[in-house]
Amino acid sequence: MGINPAAIQTLVSTYTTEADHALVNVRTALGDINPNAPAQVRKAVQSRFNVNLPSADESTLKTYQGSVPVLVDLLAYRQALKKKATAESWLQAAGTDHRVHPSFNSLAAATGG
């Protein structure tokens, strides 16, 4: 499968910009926290918004985003980082010919349940 490295690099840049913008909003609302550290997120939300998050996972943040609007930005930040990592992995997987060369081993052990 061929890829367009320039187009993928553009995606990486776009996702980086999205993450940076969302991070500014998160840190403006919650202080200088690590948005990937659940304990810091929960503590900051508790102290700034008086909302006790039971968790900082995606489903919990979506549940509470109505009462804590900055959680929309936190979710956007995390989503942009995931998309950026995926795009970067495409660039790394491509060979010098800008193609991804998958492999399949039919004799390998079955996985899954």
Buried (B, 14 or more C-beta within 10 A) or exposed (E): EEBEEEEBEEBBEBBBEBBEBBBEBBBEBBEEBEBEEBEBBBBBBEEEBEEEBEEBEEEBBEBBBEEBEBBBBBBBBBBBBEBBEEBBEBBEEBEEEBEEEEEEEEEEEEEEE
